[in-house]
């Protein structure tokens, strides 16, 4: 599926319910032949036809589920999937390439409205070499451009820790930045 359709799905699963609530037409945003129909008692249906002639329809039901139907050109029977809102967002993430890479504990986010912006969120375990030091001592943002957005310590999560936050061995730190910034962070801060 091309980049345009991945963009469509991401936008649809992330924004369509918000747009629907504010009565904004999706067709005015995507500049493609997109049809939307309010179905009394059922919900709202969004439908478009791909360049190959396949039809894709998404239903936001009154019960809160999202149903996706695809009908390949020349076929009589559609394929269907029913998803929770969380599953629909996950599908949107997969289609846009913002999927979690389990081995490296990271996720890269690409913003559709800002074509050149790709941000990565990554987790690291604090080693003994930097335990006892603060975020400020390590000059993390100054040296690397990375921002520490959370630390998980035992049964506690610290969101947006202050510069005076002291790391302990085994802390799981969540950082955000561009790929080159994360590489600098690994080289200059996460040393053994």
Phi, psi and omega in degrees: 000134185290168181302321181300318182286325175297318177299316180301310182297316179301311181296319182296310183289332182273326190241343189299319180293324177294314180298319179300315180296331180262007177059039177260133182283126176297325181301327180289342182268320190267350178052039176220160181294093180242126180255139174230140182222130171277125180252106183307129179081349183249305182148213181238137180247133173243135185216142173214163179246132181285169177301331180278353179097004176281149179251135177238130179231138177237129177248126170261105187276158177298334181281353177100352178274162177242128178247135178240131178236139173233140178228109179290146180303133179088352179264155179257339184248124179281158170264146183224151173216138176247132185229154169281165176304322179296317179294323178296319176296321178298316177300316177301318178297318179296314183294334179264000179085008180265057182260154181281131175264102189302323184296322185255002178054050179220161174219136177253134182246128175248128181268122185297325181281342181238085191306327184267359185264117175229122182242140179246137172250129187222147176250146178223153173262131180286127179266167182303327184299331180246001176297143181090354179257154179266168175301319180293317178304318184281349182048049187301307183291319181296314183283326191239336185088352181282147176244131175278118183255343179195156174224134176251122181231116181052244182259019187232138175248131178249112180269134179052061182297146181287165179302335181277000181297129181261124178285148173237152177304132179093351175300141171261119183254136178251122181238159179227141178174182175278162185305315181294327177293320178295323177296319176298318178301315179296319181287318190261338183245313185275050180271146180280000000 
